[in-house]
């Protein structure tokens, strides 16, 4: 929680500085900035309710900010996309409903027409531990477990201010699993621990996995209607070194609908497929794993609450 509060505070300070600079006489029109900050709450309180049910409370904070620079032959696109949410039902412990850190920075140098020679730096992770709910004793993720560091070189197609598509045939990706238990289990594709015939560990699991392949990343941001902003990102990655036919997919959509100055409804979805992320399924919740393997992951978050679109 301290990490979350520290990051949110830093983001507010950063945005305040940007806003102050934008009101000065010497405004740099080379920058184009936009973003959404939202704080959404839902509460259900029941007392002697004949239809049944239980009290619940949920809260989600999201922050999405883009700062793009274009001048002369240079183009520099930056994005911060974070979210965190908790849900509590009755007297049970709170569980996560959202947890995301996604940072990217892309620099391009004009080549010809709408194309730029480009380099992309990216980082993705999460804030806190994740468990295989409803079994909250099985940890399946953690801060920096996984974390994805990406360095991509290629060509960026930018026909206008709303759309860009990076095609990077030279892409290095480092997957960090900074949790020994998860590393020993071989989570997220790292080499697992090795054990002797008596079950004693003779070699720790690896904390890092290296990949080299090709990346395609497309981003589209536009006000599609009055007071309705759409942002969508699609990432496709193929690892040349292992099963290049198994393409990793990450597709995100964020729609922000402004009700008034301080109230906005947000709808976000995310679809993920990663051949190295093995998910376990307990069909009848008896504590015995019935299935395991890579699966298509999907998340949808709808919220209405206090927000600020800028």
Secondary structure, DSSP 8 states (H G I E B T S, - for coil): -HHHHHHHHHHHHHHHHHHHHHTSSS--TTEEEEEEEEEEEEEE--SS-TT----EEEEEEEEEEEEEEEETTEEEEEEEEEEEEEEEETTS--EEEEEEEEEEEEEEEEEETTEEEEEEEEEEE-SS-EEETTEEEEEEEBTTEEEEEEEEEEEEE-SSSSEEEEEEEEEEEEEEE--HHHHHTTGGG----EE-TTS-EEE---SEEEEEEEEEEEEEEEEEETTEEEEEEEEEEEETTS-TTS-EEEEEEEEEEESSSSEEEEEEEEEEE-TT--EEE-TT-SS---EEE---EEEEEEEEEEEEE-
